[in-house]
Amino acid sequence: MIRTLFTVVLVSVALPAVSQGQGVIGSDLFSCARQQLQCGNRIDAQLPAGGCMTTCGEWASVWRVQVFAQTTLVTVTASSDVFDPRLDLFDGNSELIESNDGVGGTPNAQITRVLEPGPYFFRVVGQPAGAEGSYRIALTCLLADRENFCVPDDTTLCLRGRFSFRVRATDPRTGSTFVAAPRRQNELYGIFSFPGATGNADNPEVFVKLIDGRSVNGRWWVFWGGLTDLDYAITVRDSFTRREKTYSGHGSDTVSFADP
């Protein structure tokens, strides 16, 4: 059973100079703690000049996340009207796990990740170098047993660690059927090819996109389309609610998928 009453502590800390895309996070994080965040809350923060800085001359803030108990789907978003934030995720050993600087020039950076229990660090970096000012950081969490998370494979595309996408196609001329091969591009979208039909796994035939529209109508938004003359069906499944929908052609669905 899925539970959402789950606390993750998020603490703003000082950080010694680190190189962009890499990190040596100090051992004195707790002694530098200034703020805490609980799941579902948002904090208005400041990226001050003269504080933590990368070797590329970027000011940075670092937040500590402690994941307790079971595996957790964590989403952290950093947004600002005065600079372009980059968001870096490190594990408890200061190894870089993922980096995101927004998509399409939007002033938001977001990382959604399934995390095992343990400490993690999210770093907000001001771009371009020397940028400073106010920003907002938000944390959401969903706790579930491991079996409730999407597991990618040769036929399954996973977005947000939660939604699975599978595509089957039929050649209307011959009646032959094909299972699509997925390729994840980022947390927002992925593409599918039909190597069984075309012999080319790099030939994009179908695309799918998943947008977090919960701030607008409380729903996840699904968009899809094709670049093929094959008939295809896209099956989308929410691993948490076990809700499943199948689509064809081009279109969007902004109402079917909500949180538990």
SVG drawing of the C-alpha trace seen along z (x, -y; Angstrom):
<svg xmlns="http://www.w3.org/2000/svg" viewBox="-10 -39 48 49">
<polyline fill="none" stroke="black" stroke-width="0.4" points="0.0,0.0 1.3,-3.4 1.8,-6.0 2.5,-9.7 2.8,-10.7 6.6,-10.6 9.1,-13.1 12.4,-13.9 14.6,-16.5 16.1,-19.1 18.9,-21.3 20.7,-24.2 24.4,-24.0 27.7,-25.7 30.0,-23.9 33.7,-24.3 34.8,-25.1 33.9,-22.3 34.3,-21.8 31.3,-21.9 29.8,-18.5 31.9,-17.0 31.9,-17.4 33.8,-17.1 31.2,-17.8 32.6,-18.6 32.0,-16.5 30.7,-19.5 27.3,-19.7 25.3,-19.4 27.2,-22.1 26.3,-24.5 22.6,-23.7 20.3,-26.7 16.9,-25.5 14.7,-22.4 12.0,-21.4 9.3,-18.7 7.8,-16.9 5.1,-19.0 6.5,-22.3 8.3,-25.0 11.0,-27.4 12.0,-30.8 15.8,-31.0 18.7,-33.3 21.7,-32.4 24.2,-35.0 27.4,-36.2 30.4,-35.5 29.1,-32.2 29.7,-28.7 31.3,-28.8 32.3,-26.3 35.7,-26.5 33.9,-27.9 32.9,-31.0 29.3,-30.0 27.6,-30.6 25.9,-27.6 23.6,-26.5 23.6,-22.9 20.7,-21.0 20.8,-17.8 18.1,-15.1 17.8,-12.1 15.7,-9.3 14.4,-7.0 12.8,-3.5 11.7,-2.3 12.7,-3.5 11.2,-6.8 10.3,-8.8 11.7,-12.2 11.1,-15.4 13.2,-18.5 12.5,-21.7 14.5,-24.9 13.1,-28.0 14.1,-31.6 13.1,-34.8 16.5,-36.3 18.9,-33.6 19.0,-30.2 19.4,-27.5 21.2,-24.3 20.4,-21.4 22.9,-18.7 22.2,-15.5 25.0,-13.8 24.9,-10.6 26.2,-10.4 29.7,-9.7 29.7,-13.0 29.4,-11.2 27.4,-13.1 24.2,-11.1 22.4,-13.6 22.5,-17.2 19.7,-19.2 19.6,-22.8 16.0,-23.0 14.6,-22.2 14.0,-24.6 15.4,-27.7 12.8,-27.6 13.8,-29.1 13.3,-25.8 15.5,-22.9 14.0,-19.6 15.3,-16.2 12.9,-13.3 14.6,-10.2 13.9,-6.9 16.2,-7.0 17.2,-4.2 17.4,-5.0 20.4,-7.2 21.8,-10.8 21.8,-12.8 22.7,-16.3 21.0,-18.7 23.1,-21.6 21.5,-24.7 24.0,-26.5 23.5,-30.1 24.0,-30.5 25.7,-32.2 28.8,-32.5 28.4,-35.1 24.6,-35.0 22.9,-35.5 19.5,-36.3 16.3,-34.7 15.0,-31.3 12.5,-28.7 13.2,-25.1 10.4,-22.5 10.4,-18.9 7.8,-16.2 8.0,-12.6 6.1,-9.4 6.8,-6.3 6.1,-2.9 7.4,0.7 10.0,1.3 7.5,3.2 5.5,0.0 8.3,-1.7 8.6,-1.4 11.5,0.7 12.9,-0.1 13.7,2.7 14.0,3.4 10.3,2.6 9.5,0.3 10.2,-3.4 10.0,-4.9 9.4,-8.5 9.5,-10.0 10.4,-6.6 6.7,-5.9 5.0,-5.9 5.7,-3.2 5.2,-3.5 5.0,-0.6 4.3,-0.8 3.1,1.9 2.7,1.3 0.9,3.0 1.8,2.7 -1.6,2.1 -0.2,3.5 0.9,6.9 -0.7,7.2 2.7,7.8 3.1,6.6 6.1,5.1 7.1,4.2 8.8,0.8 12.2,0.2 12.3,-2.7 15.0,-5.4 14.6,-7.8 15.8,-11.3 15.2,-12.9 12.5,-13.0 10.1,-14.7 10.0,-12.5 11.2,-9.5 11.1,-8.1 10.4,-4.7 11.7,-2.9 10.6,0.2 13.8,2.1 11.8,5.1 10.1,3.2 12.8,0.8 16.0,2.6 17.1,-0.7 16.9,-1.2 18.0,-4.9 15.0,-5.8 12.4,-7.6 8.9,-6.5 6.8,-7.5 7.4,-10.1 5.8,-10.5 6.0,-13.3 4.9,-13.5 4.3,-16.9 3.7,-17.5 0.5,-19.5 -0.5,-19.0 0.0,-22.7 -2.7,-23.5 -5.3,-20.7 -3.9,-18.1 -3.0,-15.8 -0.1,-14.4 -0.4,-15.3 0.5,-12.8 1.3,-13.9 2.1,-11.6 2.5,-11.5 4.1,-9.5 6.4,-9.9 5.3,-6.7 2.7,-5.2 2.4,-2.1 -0.7,-1.8 0.5,-2.0 -0.9,-1.8 0.7,-3.4 0.0,-1.9 0.7,-4.2 0.6,-2.8 0.9,-4.6 2.9,-2.2 1.5,-3.8 -2.2,-3.8 -2.1,-1.0 -4.2,-3.0 -3.6,-2.2 -4.7,-3.9 -4.0,-3.1 -3.7,-5.7 -3.2,-5.9 -2.5,-8.6 -1.6,-12.1 -3.1,-13.6 -3.0,-14.5 -4.6,-13.5 -4.5,-16.0 -7.1,-14.4 -6.6,-10.6 -3.6,-10.4 -3.5,-11.8 -1.6,-11.0 -2.9,-8.3"/>
</svg>
